[in-house]
Amino acid sequence: CESCGKLLNPEDLKQPRCAICGNTPELKTTKHLYLNLPALSTRLEAWHKKSMTAGQWTHNAETTTLSWLKQGLNPRPITRDLKWGVPVPKPGYEDKVFYVWFDAPIGYISITKAFFPDTWEDWWRQPESTELYQFIGKDNIPFHSVIFPASLIGSEQPWTMLHHLNSTEFLNYENTKFSKSKGVGIFGTDAMELDFPVDFWRFYLLAARPEKQDTNFNWNEFFDRINNDLIDNVCNLVNRVLVYYQKNFPGPLAEYSYDHKAHQEFMAEVRNHFDEATTALEAGGLKEGLRLALAVGHAGNRFFQEQEPWKKIKEDKAYVQETMTLLVHLIRDLGVMLSPYMPDTAARILKMTATPAAKWQDLGQFRNMTGITLGTTEILFQKLDPKQIDPLRDRFGGNDGGLEQVDIRVGKVLAAEPHPVAEHLYVEKIDLGDGKPPRTVCSALKKHYSLNDLVGKHVLVVANLAPADFKGVPSEGMILVVQKNKKLELLSHPDWPVGERLYRQGYAKDGDRPEISFEEFTAIPLEVHDHSLVYKSQPLLVADTPVKSDKLIRGKVK
C-alpha cells in the first residue's frame, strides 16, 4: 500500500483488476519450490546470537530479524510464475523463475567470482579471515538476515557469513514518498542530467542518511548543507590555508615539534575527532563519520581565526610558519577523512597537498609531510544559487500540473442545510467575493461540524472545479479540509478576506484559471505539515499570511 506501506497479499485486495486489460484476475493453484526454514531454525538462531553481538548490527536489523524468529520460521517459497528472472534448473519447473530476493544475494558471490576468478574464494570461502558487511534498506532485512544465511548454512559449505548488517530507515522526498511513476523525487538518471558535481549528491545523501529514523530529501536543506556545511566550512578552510601558506612560505614543508600550548591543545582536539571517526566507521556509523569530518573542518577554521596569522606574521614569522604547517597537515587529513564520502573531492585535496597516496593511518601524524612541496591550489566549488530551488522543486515534485492551475479562494459560508437525500452531506451557500451569486457546494462535513459551526466561517474553496451532481444537487466547488485517519478539520480563519486567492511565495496569484477535473485536483499534493498548509514543502499563504491548521499537526488536504 502506497499510503501506509503495509504488505498486501493478492487475495487481500478488494475488487482487484488488471492495470493493462482491466479484467479481474483469477486465483489458480500452482506448485513451487520452498526453502525449508524450520529445518534450519536451530542453527540459524545460534548463528544470529553470535553475529548480532560480534557484528553490532543496527537496531532495526536486529529487531526485525528477532521478530521473524519469534513468530516462528515457516517454509519460504523461492520460485515465481513469471516470464522474467533466473530460470529454475529443475525438471518440471522450466516455466518458473527464482524469486528475486532468493537469487539476488547469491549474486554477491557470483559477481565476485566473475571479476576475480582466481581470488574470489579468498573472500567467500575463508570465513576465519573475512568480515562481511552489508548495507541495505529496512525493507530488505529478512532476505539478508534470514533467507540468504539460511541458504548458505543449508548448503553445508564453509561460506563467509554475515558479520555486520547495516540497515537504514526510509528516505522520503519533500515530506512524501518517492514515486518514479508519479514523477515525485529525484532519481539517478535525473541527478546525471543536473549540473551538480556527483560529490554533492554523495555528501548530502550521506549527511541525511536515515540511520535511526526516516529522513527527508529537501531542496532547501540540500542547498544549505552544500553551501554552509561543505563550501563555507571545508572548502573555505582548504583554500585559505593553502593559499596563505604558499603565499608566505614557498618551498618544501619543514619539520616542527609543535611544543606550543596552542598547537598541543589543537592537535589533541582533532586527534580525538580522528579516533571517534575511526570507531564510528568500524561500527558502520557513516553519518557520524561524516559529521566528525565536518567537525574537523570547523575546528580548523576556528584555530585559523584564533591564531590570526595575518597579524602574528609581523611579529613572529617562524611561529606562524609552524602554525600553518600544522594546518597544512590538517588539510591532508581532511582529504583522507572525506575519501570514503567524496572520493573526487578528496582526490583534488590530496593533489593540492601533494599527498595522493595518503591513508587513514596518516590521520593525526603531523610530522610526516616534511620535505613536500605543495601542488597548485584551486577553488573546489562555487556556491549554489538558491534561486534554483523553486524550479527544481517544481520539476521533481510530481506530474500534478502545478498548484497554479487551481483557483483556491476564501469563501464565506452564508447558509447551510442538510442534503435532502444523502445523510452524510451538507449543502452550503458560499460567497466567493466575486460579485456573483453565492456558490452551491456539497460537502461531507455532517459528522464533524454542526450547521451553526459552519455558517459564517471563512473557508478555502476550490473555485474552478468542474461542477458535479451529488444525488440531485449540483455542487460548484469544494471546501478544503485536512484529514488524519478519522479526524478532520476545516481550514478556516475569520481574518481571511473573502475572495482572496491561495498562493505560494514567488508565484503569480492572479490571472484566469480554466476549469479542472476532480482527478486533476486530487493529483496535487496538498498537505498540512507542522500545522502549515504546504505544497511540495512550500508554505501556502492567504493575504501574505501562512495558512495554519488549528488542531491537526499533519494530514492530507482534500
N, C-alpha and C positions, 0 to 999 in steps of 0.2 A: 504494500500500500504506500503510495507516494506521500500521503498525508501523515500517517503515524509510523510507518516503517515496519509494520507487522508482516511477517512472512505468511502468505496465504497459500493453502493448497488449492489446486484447480477445482476440486469438488466443493470448496467453501464459497466460491464465487456465486453471487446472485445474478440470475439471468445472463450467463456468460454468452459471448458471441465472438466470432472471428473478426479481427480487425480488418482483414482483407476482403472476405466474401460476405460477412455479416451473418453467416449461418451459426446455429447453435452447435457446439462441439458435443461429441458423444463419448461416454466413458466406455473403454474397452479393456478386456483382460489381456495382459501381456506377461512375458517371462523375462526376468532379469537376473544378473549375477549379483551376489551380495558379499560384502566383506563381513566376516564373522567376528564382529567386535566382542561379543560376550566371551568367546573362547580366549580372547587376548586381554580381558579386563584386568586380571590379577597382575600380569606382567606390566601392563600399561600403568596401573596405579603405582606400582613400585618405582617405575621409571619417572613418573610425574613428580613424586615426592623428592627424588634425588635432583632432577633437573630444575625444578622450580626454586629450590633452595640454593643450589650451587650457581645457577644461572641468573638469579634475581630477575625473574620475569616481571613485566609490567603488571600493574594491578588488574586491569581489565582482562589481560591474557590469563592470569591465574584464576580469577573469579569465574570467567566464562567456562574455562576448562573444568574446574571443580563442579560447576553446575551440571555440566554434561555427565560427569561421573556420578554425582549424587542422584540424578534421575535414573541411572542405570543405562548401560550401553545396549543398544539394540542392533541387530544386523542392518547394515547400511547398503542400499543399492548403489552399484558403481557403474551401471550401464544406463543408456537412454535410447529411446526410439527417435532418433534424429537423423537428418541427412548429412550433417557436417560433424566433424570431430575425428578422433582417432579410432579406426575400425577395431572391433574386438576380434583377436586372432583365435577364435574357438569355434569349432563346428557347431552349427545350429544358432549362432549369434552373428552371422555375417551381416545382417541388416541393422545391427546396432552399433553404437559407438560408446566409448567410455565417457562417464560423467567428467566434465572438465576439471573439477577440483579433486578428482581422484588421480587423473593423469598429469595435471599441471605441476604439482610438486616433484613428481618423478622427473620432470623436465629439468629441474635444478641439477640433477645428476647427469642427465644425458647431454645437456648443453656444456657442462664442464668437460665431459668426455670428448665432445665434438671439437672443442677449441684446444684442449690439452690431452690429446690421445695417449701420450706417453706418461703423463704425471697425474691424471685425474684421480687415480686410486690413492695418491698421497693425501688428497683432501677427503675423499669419501670412504676409504677403507682403512684408515688409521685413526680410529676414534680416540686413542690414548693421547695423541699429539695434536688433535684438531678440535677447535671450538666453533660450533655452528651458530651464527647469529642470524635471525630472520626478522625483517621489518615489514609489517603488514598493517592493513586496516582492520578495525574490530569485527567487521562482518565476515572476515575470513579466518578468524581464530581457530574454530574447531577443525578446519581442514589441515592446519599446520600443527595443532597441539594434540589431536586425536587420530584423525584419518591417516595422515602421512606417517606419523610414528608407528601406528598400528601396522601399516603395510610393511615398514622396514623390520619391525620385530617379527612379524609373521613370516618373513622371507627366510628367517634363521641365518642371515648373513651378517658379517661384522661391519655394519654401516656406521658412519658418523651420525650420531643422533643430535637432536636439537639441544643446544646449551642455553641460549638466551632468546626468548620470544619478546619482541618489542612491538606492541600493537598500539595504534593510535585510536582516538575517537574520530568523529567526522569533521571535515572542513566544509562549512556551508558558504554560500555566496550571498553577500549583502542581505543577511537575515532570512534567506530562503535556501532551498536545496538546488544544487547544480542539476541541470537537465539539458542534455545536448539536443533532445528532440524539441524542446521548447525554446532553445536559444538562450537559456539562462546560465550565465557563468562563462569563464574563460578557460579554454582547453589548450592542449599542447600545440595544435595547429594554429590557434589564434595567437598564442604567445610568439610563435615563429614569425607571424606576419607583422607584429608590432615592432616599432623601432626602439626596443629596450634591450640592453645587454642581457644575455642569459643569466649572468650572475645576479642581476636584480631579482629575477624570479627565484633563484636558489636562496638568496638571502632572505627575502620576505617570507617565503613558504616555510623555511626552517625556523625563522623567528616566530611565526604564527602557528607552528606545528601543534596539532591538537593532542598533546601527550596525556593530559589528565581529564580533559573535558572538551566538548565540541568547541571549535573556534570558527571565526568568520572571516572570509576574504572580503575586505572592504577597500574601495579605491582610495578614500581619504587616508586610511591608515597606511596603505601601500606607499603613497607619495610621502607621507610623514616619516615613515621608517627609512625610506631611501634617502630623503633629503637630510633628515636630522640625525638618525642613528648611524647611518653609514657615511654619507658625504661630509656632513658638518663635524662628525666625530673622527672616524678612521681616516678618511681621505684627506681631511684637513690636517691631521697630525702628520701623516706621511709627507705631505707637501711642505709644511712649514719646517719640519725638522731637517729634511734632506736639502731643501733649498738653502736654509740658513747655514747648515754645515758646509756645504760645497762653496758657498759664497765667502765664508770666513776662514775655512781651514782646508784648502785644496791639498790633494795628495793622499797618501795611504793613511789608514787609521792607526793611531798609536795605541799602546797598551797602558792601562791605568789600573790602580789598585782600588779606587773608589773608597777611600778611607773617610771621606767627609760624612758627617752625620746625615745630611740631607740625602746623599747618594745611598747610604746604607738603608735608611728607612724606606726609600722608594723601591730599592731592589727587593726588600723583604715583602713589601706590599704586592708587587707584581708577581713575585715568585709564588706567593700564596694563591694568587689567581691562576697561575700555571698549574699548580698542584691540584686545585679544585677542578679545573677544566679536564685534567687527565682522569681524575676519579669519575667525573660525570660521564665522559665519553666511554670509559671502560664499562660503565653500567648502562650504556645506551641512552644517556641523557643528552641528546643532540641539542635541544633547545637551550639547556643550561650551559653547555659548552660554548654556544654562540654568544649567550648573554655575557659570559665571562670574557670572551674576546673583546666585546664592546666595552666592558668594564676596564680592560687594559688600555683601550683607546682613551677613555675618559681620564684614567689616571695619568697617562702620558701628556694629555693636553693640560691637565691641571698642574702637573710638575713643570712643564714648559713655562706656563704663566707665572708660577711661583718663583721660578729661578730667574726670570727676567734677563735672559742672556743679552738682549739688546742694550741693557743698561750696564750689566756687570762686565761686559767685554771691554769697557773703557777703563775699568779698574783692575781686572784680573783675567786676562785673556786665557791663561793656562787653565784656570778653573772652569771657564766657560767651555773650552775645548773638551775637557774631561766630561762635563755635563752632557754636551752634545754627542760625544762618542757613546755614552751610556744610552742616550735616546736613539741613536742610530741602531744599536743592538736591539732596542725595543721594537723598532720598525721591522727589523728582520723577524723578530719573534711574532709580531702581529701577522706577517705574511705566512708564517708557519701555522699559526692558530686558525687562520682563515682558509687554509688549503683544503680541509675536508668540506667546507661550505661553499667557497667561491674560488674554485681552482684557477680560473682565468685571471681573476684579480690578484690572487696570491702569487701567481707566477710573475705578474708585472711588478709587484712589490719586491719580490726576491731578485728580480733582474735589476731593479734600481739599486738594491743594496749589494749587488754582485755576489749573491749567495744562492744561486739557483738550486743547489743540492742540499739546502738546509733541511734538517729533520726535526721531528718532535723532541728528540733528546737534546737538541740545542737550546731549548727554552730555558731562559734564566742563566745561560752561560755568557756573561757579559765581557769576556776577555778572549773569545775565540774568533774575532774578526780582525785581529791585528794584522796590518800589512795590506789589507784590502783597499782598493780604490773604488769608490762608489761609481755606479753607472749613471746614465743620464736620467734626471728627474723629469717626470711628466705628470700632468694632471690626470688623475684616474677617471673622474666622471664629472660632467656638468650636472647641476641640479635640475630636477624635473619641474616643469611649469604646471602649477595647479590648475591652470585654465584647461588642461587636457582632461581633468577628472570627469566633468559632466558629459562630454561626448563619449568617453569610454564607458561610463555607466549606462548611457543610452544604448550604445552599440551592443553591449553584452548583457543587457537587462531582460531579454526575452522578446519573443515575437508577439507583442501585445498591441502594437500600433502607436504606443506612446500615450502618456497622460493627456497631452494637449488635444487629443481627438474627442475628449469627453467634456461636456459642459455641465459642471457641477456647481450649483448655485445655492445661496442661502435662501430658504423659503420660510414663510411664517404660516403655521397651521391655523387657519381661520375657523375650521369646524371639523368635526369627526363624528362618525357614527358606525355602528356595526354593519358589516356586509349583509345584504338581505338573504344570502344563501350560504356563503362559506363561513362556518362558525369561528375560524381562526383569524379572520381578516377584519380590518377596519377600512373604511372609505373616508379619506381626508380631502378637504378643500384647502389648497395651499397657494398663497400669494408669492410669486417669484419676483415681484418688484419691477416687472417689465411693462406695466401699463395694460396688460391683457387680463381677461377674466381669470379667476383662480383655476389652477390645475386640479383635476381629479386624480388622486393617487390611491392605489390599493396597497396595503402593507400588512404583513403578518406580525403585528405587534400586540394582538389582543391578549396573549398570555403574559405579556411583560409590562404593559402600561395600561392604565385606565384612560377613559376618554378625557377626564379632567386633567390628567397628566400631559396629554398631547396638545390640547388646544392652547394656543398662544406661544408654543415653543418655536424657536428659530432653529431650523434643521438644515441638513445638507441634502439636496435633491439632484438626482441625475436628470437634467432638463432636456437632453436631446436623445433620450432613449425612445426607441420605436414603440408606439402605442401597443398595448396588449389587452386582451379580453380576459377578465377574471370572473368567470361564471356569470356573464351578462353585464358586468360593469367594466367600462373601458378605463384603463389606467394610463396616465400620460406622464409617467416618470417613476422614480423610485427613491424612497428615503434611505439614506445610508445609516447603517448600524455597524457596531463592532461586536463580534461574537467569539467567545472562547468556550468550547464544549457546549454546555446547555445555558450558559449565561449570555445575556445580550444587553447592549447599551446603545441608546441613541447618541449620535454625535451632535451635540447641541450647545449653544451658548447664547444667552439673552442679549449680549452686546454686539453680536454679528449683524451688520447692516443687511437688510433684506435686498436681494438682488446681486450681492457681491459674489464674485466667482472664486472658486478654489483654485490655487495655483502653486507653483514651486518657484523658488528664487532663481532669477536669471532667465526665466522663460516667459514668453508673452502670455498675458491672461485675457487679452481682448481678441476680437475677431469672431467671425461666424464659424460654427462647428456643425457639420452635417449630422444628420440622424445616424445613430449607431444601433446595432442589434444587441440583444441581451447577451449573446455569446461573445461579442466583441468587448462588451464592458467587463464580463467576468474574467476575461483573459488578462486584465490589467491588475498587477499585483499591489493592491492597496491593503495596508495592514496598520495596526497600532503596535508600536514597539516602545516600551518605557513610557506609556501614556501618550506618545506623539503619533499623530497620523502621518505615515510616510509612504512614499512611492520609491521603491528601489533604494531605500535608506535615506532618501531626501525628504526633509520635513516639508509638509504642505501648509499653506497659510490662507487665511481669510483676512482681508484688510490689514496686511502686514503683521498679523498675529498668528503664531503657530496654532494649529488645531490640536486640542488635547482631549483625551477621554477623561472622565471623572473617576470611574471605579475600576474598570478593567485595565490592567497593566499592558497586556498584549492580546492580540487576536486578529482574525481575518475581518476585513471590511467588506460588507456585501449589501 
